[in-house]
Structures are given as structure tokens and as C-alpha cells.
Amino acid sequence: MQERLQKYLAKAGLASRRQAEQLILRGEVSVNGQVAHLGMKIDPEHDIVNWLGQTVVAQQEKLYFMVNKPKGVVTTAKDTHGRPTVLDLLPADGPRVYPIGRLDIDTEGLLLLTNDGDFAYALTHPKFEVVKTYYAFVKGQPAPEQLRRMAKGLLLEDGPTAPAHVRLLNQGQKGSLLAISIHEGRNRQVKRMCNAIGHPVLGLQRVTFGSLELGDLPLGHWRSLEVTEVAELKQQAGMKE
């Protein structure tokens, strides 16, 4: 049975579907010795797929990990500046996986990694509206009206934000702790939302991804997801088993 090349690459754990499309566009992928093109379909049982000269074989076992990313760790497979990456938190001889979405280098907390391209695609696609919750420690003491503005939606440079759920958890002389839940995945969105109400973020941690909670997983550690946790996330992302 034929399938699209980018889907095959995602199933092999090489990249997400969107990232696989970029690999194809850059001419890094070949099928049966010929440079592949976007939209191409292959027969996995008969065609030979290569990426940068290495044969790509679709993996059978799908893996799902959660890490508690520390600050100073980048959400990439490799870093040209030599900084530690989230893959460095996993066993060196472990299977190839890649992060679902990203967290900024100075943001810590819950990050998912997988070799299941369809799973990664569904959890990051805007139409499925999977909610993520962040603890944001912000400068100053936001007024109730400012928090209502944030919850209703703010106009940022790339357009208005969708409604969010915002709670004030604690206030003190050094700042305020907010819980902010959003389903969008724009670049640095929580930080920009806080800047928009005049209370910049001093510290940021992601604590939930859909129904999955960070819990007591120590900083810099990882664990495999339970079967029930994966099933719940798939259901929330509209995936069919």
C-alpha cells in the first residue's frame, strides 16, 4: 500500500510531518536513488528511502516520553552552538525520538518526545486545541482588570489571541504567580501576553499538556508515558485508534 513520503519519514521517527516536508524540499531525501519531491508516494515494502545517504526504515514500536526540561536546555535534536539539548536528557543509546513543539531555552517544565509523527502532528495542530498550562512568575502585581483582558484575548503583533484561562495563584513583593492555560502554540506567546499587560515574565514553567501533568517528575528527568496517558492525549487530539 502506498503512502505519502513525509508520512513515512515521520513514522520512521526521522522528523515530524512538517519537518519531513522541509527535508524533502531541501533535496535531502531520495527514493530508489532518485531525489524525492514533495507530494511523492512510496510503497514501503518495495521502495528504498534514503536521507543524506542513510536508509530510512519505519519503526514498528511507537515511543512516548515526557521530560522535565531545565532552563539552559534547547528543544532541538542538535545545537550548532554546542548547548545541551533535550535529547541529552535521555539515554545516549536510546531510540530516535524528537520533541513535540518546543519550549524556550529559559523556560522549564513538561515536554513530550516521540517517534510517532501522527501523534506529534495532532498535538501541535491548532484545530485540535489541546490545552497547555503554564506557571508564569511575572513582575509586579497585575490588577484584576488586566487579568480579565488577558483571559478575553489580547492583540499581539501577529494578531489577536484566543481566550485563555488565567488565575492568580500568589502575590508578593517580588512579583506574582499566574496560571495561564492556552491552546494556541505561537512563538513565546505567554511571555508576549504578559508583556502586553505590562508585567513581563521573570520565570516560566509548563505544568500540563492536555490531560498530562508534570507532577513530581524531577527537573532534568524523564519517564515513559503510560498506555492510558497516550490514549487520553490521542482522544483529546481527535486521533482514532
TORBA-409368 format. One record per residue (C-alpha): x, y, z; residue number from 0; residue in three letters. Coordinates in Angstrom, 1 decimal. Layout:
! residues N
<atom east="X" north="Y" up="Z" num="NUM" residuo="ALA"/>
...
! end
This chain:
! residues 241
<atom east="0.0" north="0.0" up="0.0" num="0" residuo="MET"/>
<atom east="1.4" north="3.4" up="-1.0" num="1" residuo="GLN"/>
<atom east="1.7" north="6.3" up="1.4" num="2" residuo="GLU"/>
<atom east="3.0" north="9.9" up="1.3" num="3" residuo="ARG"/>
<atom east="6.7" north="10.1" up="1.7" num="4" residuo="LEU"/>
<atom east="6.6" north="12.7" up="4.5" num="5" residuo="GLN"/>
<atom east="4.2" north="10.4" up="6.5" num="6" residuo="LYS"/>
<atom east="6.7" north="7.5" up="6.1" num="7" residuo="TYR"/>
<atom east="9.6" north="9.7" up="7.3" num="8" residuo="LEU"/>
<atom east="7.5" north="10.7" up="10.3" num="9" residuo="ALA"/>
<atom east="6.7" north="7.0" up="11.1" num="10" residuo="LYS"/>
<atom east="10.4" north="6.3" up="10.9" num="11" residuo="ALA"/>
<atom east="11.0" north="8.8" up="13.7" num="12" residuo="GLY"/>
<atom east="13.1" north="11.0" up="11.5" num="13" residuo="LEU"/>
<atom east="11.0" north="14.1" up="11.9" num="14" residuo="ALA"/>
<atom east="7.5" north="15.4" up="12.3" num="15" residuo="SER"/>
<atom east="5.5" north="15.6" up="9.1" num="16" residuo="ARG"/>
<atom east="6.1" north="19.3" up="8.7" num="17" residuo="ARG"/>
<atom east="9.8" north="18.9" up="9.3" num="18" residuo="GLN"/>
<atom east="9.9" north="15.9" up="6.9" num="19" residuo="ALA"/>
<atom east="8.5" north="18.2" up="4.2" num="20" residuo="GLU"/>
<atom east="11.4" north="20.6" up="4.7" num="21" residuo="GLN"/>
<atom east="13.9" north="17.7" up="4.4" num="22" residuo="LEU"/>
<atom east="12.3" north="16.8" up="1.0" num="23" residuo="ILE"/>
<atom east="12.2" north="20.4" up="-0.2" num="24" residuo="LEU"/>
<atom east="16.0" north="20.7" up="0.6" num="25" residuo="ARG"/>
<atom east="16.7" north="17.7" up="-1.6" num="26" residuo="GLY"/>
<atom east="18.0" north="15.6" up="1.3" num="27" residuo="GLU"/>
<atom east="15.7" north="12.6" up="0.7" num="28" residuo="VAL"/>
<atom east="15.9" north="10.1" up="-2.2" num="29" residuo="SER"/>
<atom east="13.7" north="7.2" up="-3.3" num="30" residuo="VAL"/>
<atom east="15.4" north="4.3" up="-5.2" num="31" residuo="ASN"/>
<atom east="18.4" north="6.5" up="-5.9" num="32" residuo="GLY"/>
<atom east="16.4" north="9.5" up="-7.2" num="33" residuo="GLN"/>
<atom east="15.9" north="12.8" up="-5.4" num="34" residuo="VAL"/>
<atom east="12.4" north="12.9" up="-4.0" num="35" residuo="ALA"/>
<atom east="9.8" north="15.6" up="-4.5" num="36" residuo="HIS"/>
<atom east="7.1" north="16.9" up="-2.2" num="37" residuo="LEU"/>
<atom east="3.8" north="15.0" up="-2.6" num="38" residuo="GLY"/>
<atom east="5.5" north="11.8" up="-3.7" num="39" residuo="MET"/>
<atom east="4.1" north="8.5" up="-2.6" num="40" residuo="LYS"/>
<atom east="6.1" north="5.3" up="-1.9" num="41" residuo="ILE"/>
<atom east="5.5" north="1.6" up="-1.4" num="42" residuo="ASP"/>
<atom east="7.3" north="0.9" up="1.9" num="43" residuo="PRO"/>
<atom east="7.6" north="-2.8" up="1.0" num="44" residuo="GLU"/>
<atom east="9.4" north="-2.2" up="-2.3" num="45" residuo="HIS"/>
<atom east="10.9" north="1.3" up="-2.3" num="46" residuo="ASP"/>
<atom east="14.2" north="2.2" up="-0.7" num="47" residuo="ILE"/>
<atom east="14.2" north="5.6" up="1.1" num="48" residuo="VAL"/>
<atom east="17.4" north="7.4" up="2.0" num="49" residuo="ASN"/>
<atom east="18.1" north="10.5" up="4.0" num="50" residuo="TRP"/>
<atom east="21.6" north="12.0" up="3.4" num="51" residuo="LEU"/>
<atom east="22.7" north="8.6" up="2.2" num="52" residuo="GLY"/>
<atom east="21.3" north="6.6" up="5.1" num="53" residuo="GLN"/>
<atom east="18.5" north="4.2" up="4.6" num="54" residuo="THR"/>
<atom east="15.3" north="5.1" up="6.5" num="55" residuo="VAL"/>
<atom east="13.3" north="2.2" up="7.9" num="56" residuo="VAL"/>
<atom east="9.9" north="2.8" up="9.5" num="57" residuo="ALA"/>
<atom east="9.9" north="1.8" up="13.1" num="58" residuo="GLN"/>
<atom east="7.3" north="-0.6" up="14.4" num="59" residuo="GLN"/>
<atom east="7.3" north="0.3" up="18.1" num="60" residuo="GLU"/>
<atom east="6.0" north="3.8" up="18.9" num="61" residuo="LYS"/>
<atom east="7.5" north="5.5" up="21.9" num="62" residuo="LEU"/>
<atom east="6.2" north="8.3" up="24.1" num="63" residuo="TYR"/>
<atom east="8.4" north="10.1" up="26.7" num="64" residuo="PHE"/>
<atom east="7.9" north="13.1" up="29.0" num="65" residuo="MET"/>
<atom east="10.8" north="15.2" up="30.3" num="66" residuo="VAL"/>
<atom east="11.0" north="18.0" up="32.8" num="67" residuo="ASN"/>
<atom east="13.2" north="20.3" up="30.8" num="68" residuo="LYS"/>
<atom east="15.5" north="22.6" up="32.8" num="69" residuo="PRO"/>
<atom east="16.5" north="26.1" up="31.9" num="70" residuo="LYS"/>
<atom east="19.5" north="26.3" up="29.6" num="71" residuo="GLY"/>
<atom east="18.5" north="23.2" up="27.5" num="72" residuo="VAL"/>
<atom east="17.4" north="23.8" up="23.9" num="73" residuo="VAL"/>
<atom east="14.4" north="22.0" up="22.3" num="74" residuo="THR"/>
<atom east="16.2" north="20.6" up="19.3" num="75" residuo="THR"/>
<atom east="17.9" north="17.4" up="18.3" num="76" residuo="ALA"/>
<atom east="21.3" north="19.1" up="17.7" num="77" residuo="LYS"/>
<atom east="22.6" north="22.6" up="18.5" num="78" residuo="ASP"/>
<atom east="25.1" north="24.4" up="16.4" num="79" residuo="THR"/>
<atom east="26.3" north="26.4" up="19.4" num="80" residuo="HIS"/>
<atom east="27.1" north="23.3" up="21.5" num="81" residuo="GLY"/>
<atom east="24.4" north="23.9" up="24.0" num="82" residuo="ARG"/>
<atom east="22.8" north="20.9" up="25.8" num="83" residuo="PRO"/>
<atom east="19.6" north="19.6" up="24.1" num="84" residuo="THR"/>
<atom east="16.5" north="17.8" up="25.4" num="85" residuo="VAL"/>
<atom east="17.9" north="14.6" up="23.8" num="86" residuo="LEU"/>
<atom east="20.8" north="14.8" up="26.1" num="87" residuo="ASP"/>
<atom east="18.4" north="14.1" up="29.0" num="88" residuo="LEU"/>
<atom east="17.6" north="10.7" up="27.5" num="89" residuo="LEU"/>
<atom east="19.8" north="7.6" up="27.5" num="90" residuo="PRO"/>
<atom east="22.6" north="8.0" up="24.9" num="91" residuo="ALA"/>
<atom east="21.9" north="4.6" up="23.3" num="92" residuo="ASP"/>
<atom east="18.1" north="5.0" up="23.3" num="93" residuo="GLY"/>
<atom east="15.9" north="5.1" up="20.2" num="94" residuo="PRO"/>
<atom east="15.5" north="8.1" up="18.0" num="95" residuo="ARG"/>
<atom east="12.7" north="10.4" up="19.1" num="96" residuo="VAL"/>
<atom east="12.1" north="14.2" up="18.7" num="97" residuo="TYR"/>
<atom east="10.3" north="16.8" up="20.7" num="98" residuo="PRO"/>
<atom east="6.6" north="17.7" up="20.2" num="99" residuo="ILE"/>
<atom east="6.6" north="21.5" up="19.9" num="100" residuo="GLY"/>
<atom east="9.2" north="23.5" up="21.8" num="101" residuo="ARG"/>
<atom east="10.0" north="25.3" up="25.0" num="102" residuo="LEU"/>
<atom east="12.3" north="28.4" up="25.0" num="103" residuo="ASP"/>
<atom east="15.8" north="27.9" up="26.4" num="104" residuo="ILE"/>
<atom east="14.9" north="29.9" up="29.6" num="105" residuo="ASP"/>
<atom east="11.5" north="28.0" up="30.1" num="106" residuo="THR"/>
<atom east="11.4" north="24.8" up="32.0" num="107" residuo="GLU"/>
<atom east="8.8" north="22.1" up="32.5" num="108" residuo="GLY"/>
<atom east="6.8" north="19.4" up="30.7" num="109" residuo="LEU"/>
<atom east="8.0" north="18.5" up="27.2" num="110" residuo="LEU"/>
<atom east="6.9" north="15.5" up="25.2" num="111" residuo="LEU"/>
<atom east="9.1" north="13.4" up="22.8" num="112" residuo="LEU"/>
<atom east="8.0" north="10.7" up="20.4" num="113" residuo="THR"/>
<atom east="8.8" north="8.9" up="17.2" num="114" residuo="ASN"/>
<atom east="5.1" north="8.9" up="16.3" num="115" residuo="ASP"/>
<atom east="4.7" north="11.5" up="13.6" num="116" residuo="GLY"/>
<atom east="0.9" north="11.4" up="13.5" num="117" residuo="ASP"/>
<atom east="0.7" north="11.9" up="17.3" num="118" residuo="PHE"/>
<atom east="3.1" north="14.9" up="17.2" num="119" residuo="ALA"/>
<atom east="1.1" north="16.4" up="14.3" num="120" residuo="TYR"/>
<atom east="-2.2" north="16.1" up="16.1" num="121" residuo="ALA"/>
<atom east="-1.0" north="17.5" up="19.4" num="122" residuo="LEU"/>
<atom east="0.5" north="20.6" up="17.7" num="123" residuo="THR"/>
<atom east="-2.1" north="21.4" up="15.1" num="124" residuo="HIS"/>
<atom east="-4.2" north="24.4" up="16.1" num="125" residuo="PRO"/>
<atom east="-7.5" north="22.9" up="15.0" num="126" residuo="LYS"/>
<atom east="-7.4" north="20.3" up="17.8" num="127" residuo="PHE"/>
<atom east="-7.0" north="23.0" up="20.5" num="128" residuo="GLU"/>
<atom east="-5.0" north="20.8" up="23.0" num="129" residuo="VAL"/>
<atom east="-4.7" north="23.0" up="26.2" num="130" residuo="VAL"/>
<atom east="-1.3" north="23.6" up="27.8" num="131" residuo="LYS"/>
<atom east="-1.0" north="25.3" up="31.2" num="132" residuo="THR"/>
<atom east="2.0" north="27.4" up="32.3" num="133" residuo="TYR"/>
<atom east="3.0" north="28.8" up="35.7" num="134" residuo="TYR"/>
<atom east="4.3" north="32.4" up="35.0" num="135" residuo="ALA"/>
<atom east="6.0" north="34.4" up="37.6" num="136" residuo="PHE"/>
<atom east="5.6" north="38.0" up="36.5" num="137" residuo="VAL"/>
<atom east="7.0" north="41.3" up="37.6" num="138" residuo="LYS"/>
<atom east="4.7" north="43.4" up="39.8" num="139" residuo="GLY"/>
<atom east="1.1" north="42.8" up="40.8" num="140" residuo="GLN"/>
<atom east="-1.4" north="42.6" up="37.8" num="141" residuo="PRO"/>
<atom east="-4.8" north="44.2" up="38.5" num="142" residuo="ALA"/>
<atom east="-7.9" north="42.1" up="38.1" num="143" residuo="PRO"/>
<atom east="-8.9" north="44.1" up="35.0" num="144" residuo="GLU"/>
<atom east="-5.5" north="43.2" up="33.4" num="145" residuo="GLN"/>
<atom east="-6.0" north="39.5" up="34.0" num="146" residuo="LEU"/>
<atom east="-9.5" north="39.8" up="32.6" num="147" residuo="ARG"/>
<atom east="-8.1" north="41.4" up="29.4" num="148" residuo="ARG"/>
<atom east="-5.6" north="38.5" up="29.1" num="149" residuo="MET"/>
<atom east="-8.3" north="35.9" up="29.6" num="150" residuo="ALA"/>
<atom east="-10.6" north="37.6" up="27.0" num="151" residuo="LYS"/>
<atom east="-7.9" north="37.9" up="24.4" num="152" residuo="GLY"/>
<atom east="-5.1" north="40.4" up="23.6" num="153" residuo="LEU"/>
<atom east="-4.0" north="42.0" up="20.3" num="154" residuo="LEU"/>
<atom east="-0.4" north="40.9" up="19.6" num="155" residuo="LEU"/>
<atom east="1.8" north="41.8" up="16.7" num="156" residuo="GLU"/>
<atom east="0.8" north="38.6" up="14.9" num="157" residuo="ASP"/>
<atom east="-3.0" north="39.0" up="15.6" num="158" residuo="GLY"/>
<atom east="-5.4" north="38.6" up="18.5" num="159" residuo="PRO"/>
<atom east="-5.0" north="35.7" up="20.9" num="160" residuo="THR"/>
<atom east="-7.8" north="33.2" up="21.6" num="161" residuo="ALA"/>
<atom east="-9.5" north="33.4" up="25.0" num="162" residuo="PRO"/>
<atom east="-7.3" north="31.9" up="27.8" num="163" residuo="ALA"/>
<atom east="-7.9" north="30.7" up="31.3" num="164" residuo="HIS"/>
<atom east="-5.9" north="32.9" up="33.8" num="165" residuo="VAL"/>
<atom east="-5.7" north="32.5" up="37.5" num="166" residuo="ARG"/>
<atom east="-3.8" north="34.5" up="40.1" num="167" residuo="LEU"/>
<atom east="-2.1" north="31.9" up="42.4" num="168" residuo="LEU"/>
<atom east="0.0" north="34.2" up="44.6" num="169" residuo="ASN"/>
<atom east="1.3" north="37.7" up="45.0" num="170" residuo="GLN"/>
<atom east="4.2" north="39.1" up="46.8" num="171" residuo="GLY"/>
<atom east="6.8" north="41.9" up="46.9" num="172" residuo="GLN"/>
<atom east="8.9" north="40.2" up="44.3" num="173" residuo="LYS"/>
<atom east="6.1" north="39.5" up="41.8" num="174" residuo="GLY"/>
<atom east="3.0" north="37.5" up="41.1" num="175" residuo="SER"/>
<atom east="2.5" north="33.8" up="40.2" num="176" residuo="LEU"/>
<atom east="-0.1" north="33.2" up="37.4" num="177" residuo="LEU"/>
<atom east="-1.5" north="30.0" up="36.0" num="178" residuo="ALA"/>
<atom east="-2.2" north="30.6" up="32.3" num="179" residuo="ILE"/>
<atom east="-3.9" north="27.9" up="30.1" num="180" residuo="SER"/>
<atom east="-3.9" north="28.3" up="26.3" num="181" residuo="ILE"/>
<atom east="-4.5" north="26.1" up="23.3" num="182" residuo="HIS"/>
<atom east="-2.5" north="28.1" up="20.7" num="183" residuo="GLU"/>
<atom east="1.1" north="27.4" up="20.1" num="184" residuo="GLY"/>
<atom east="2.6" north="30.8" up="18.9" num="185" residuo="ARG"/>
<atom east="6.2" north="31.6" up="19.5" num="186" residuo="ASN"/>
<atom east="6.8" north="33.0" up="23.0" num="187" residuo="ARG"/>
<atom east="3.1" north="33.5" up="23.4" num="188" residuo="GLN"/>
<atom east="2.7" north="33.5" up="27.2" num="189" residuo="VAL"/>
<atom east="5.7" north="35.9" up="27.5" num="190" residuo="LYS"/>
<atom east="4.2" north="38.3" up="24.9" num="191" residuo="ARG"/>
<atom east="0.8" north="38.1" up="26.6" num="192" residuo="MET"/>
<atom east="2.3" north="39.1" up="29.9" num="193" residuo="CYS"/>
<atom east="4.3" north="41.9" up="28.3" num="194" residuo="ASN"/>
<atom east="1.1" north="43.2" up="26.7" num="195" residuo="ALA"/>
<atom east="-0.4" north="43.9" up="30.1" num="196" residuo="ILE"/>
<atom east="2.8" north="45.4" up="31.4" num="197" residuo="GLY"/>
<atom east="4.0" north="42.6" up="33.6" num="198" residuo="HIS"/>
<atom east="7.0" north="40.8" up="32.0" num="199" residuo="PRO"/>
<atom east="7.7" north="37.2" up="32.8" num="200" residuo="VAL"/>
<atom east="10.5" north="36.5" up="35.3" num="201" residuo="LEU"/>
<atom east="10.2" north="32.7" up="35.2" num="202" residuo="GLY"/>
<atom east="8.1" north="30.3" up="33.2" num="203" residuo="LEU"/>
<atom east="7.2" north="26.6" up="33.6" num="204" residuo="GLN"/>
<atom east="4.9" north="24.4" up="31.6" num="205" residuo="ARG"/>
<atom east="3.0" north="22.1" up="34.0" num="206" residuo="VAL"/>
<atom east="0.3" north="20.4" up="31.8" num="207" residuo="THR"/>
<atom east="-0.1" north="19.3" up="28.2" num="208" residuo="PHE"/>
<atom east="-3.7" north="18.2" up="27.6" num="209" residuo="GLY"/>
<atom east="-4.6" north="15.8" up="30.4" num="210" residuo="SER"/>
<atom east="-1.0" north="15.1" up="31.2" num="211" residuo="LEU"/>
<atom east="0.5" north="16.7" up="34.3" num="212" residuo="GLU"/>
<atom east="4.2" north="17.3" up="35.1" num="213" residuo="LEU"/>
<atom east="3.5" north="16.1" up="38.7" num="214" residuo="GLY"/>
<atom east="6.6" north="15.3" up="40.8" num="215" residuo="ASP"/>
<atom east="8.9" north="14.4" up="37.9" num="216" residuo="LEU"/>
<atom east="12.3" north="15.9" up="39.0" num="217" residuo="PRO"/>
<atom east="13.9" north="18.6" up="36.9" num="218" residuo="LEU"/>
<atom east="16.1" north="17.1" up="34.2" num="219" residuo="GLY"/>
<atom east="14.5" north="13.6" up="34.4" num="220" residuo="HIS"/>
<atom east="12.3" north="11.7" up="32.0" num="221" residuo="TRP"/>
<atom east="9.8" north="8.9" up="32.1" num="222" residuo="ARG"/>
<atom east="7.7" north="6.8" up="29.6" num="223" residuo="SER"/>
<atom east="4.1" north="7.7" up="29.2" num="224" residuo="LEU"/>
<atom east="1.5" north="5.1" up="30.4" num="225" residuo="GLU"/>
<atom east="-0.7" north="3.5" up="27.8" num="226" residuo="VAL"/>
<atom east="-3.7" north="5.2" up="29.3" num="227" residuo="THR"/>
<atom east="-2.0" north="8.6" up="29.2" num="228" residuo="GLU"/>
<atom east="-1.2" north="8.2" up="25.5" num="229" residuo="VAL"/>
<atom east="-4.8" north="7.1" up="24.8" num="230" residuo="ALA"/>
<atom east="-6.2" north="10.1" up="26.6" num="231" residuo="GLU"/>
<atom east="-4.0" north="12.5" up="24.6" num="232" residuo="LEU"/>
<atom east="-4.9" north="10.9" up="21.4" num="233" residuo="LYS"/>
<atom east="-8.6" north="11.3" up="22.2" num="234" residuo="GLN"/>
<atom east="-8.1" north="14.9" up="23.1" num="235" residuo="GLN"/>
<atom east="-6.3" north="15.5" up="19.8" num="236" residuo="ALA"/>
<atom east="-9.1" north="13.8" up="17.8" num="237" residuo="GLY"/>
<atom east="-7.0" north="10.8" up="16.8" num="238" residuo="MET"/>
<atom east="-8.7" north="7.5" up="16.0" num="239" residuo="LYS"/>
<atom east="-7.1" north="4.3" up="17.3" num="240" residuo="GLU"/>
! end
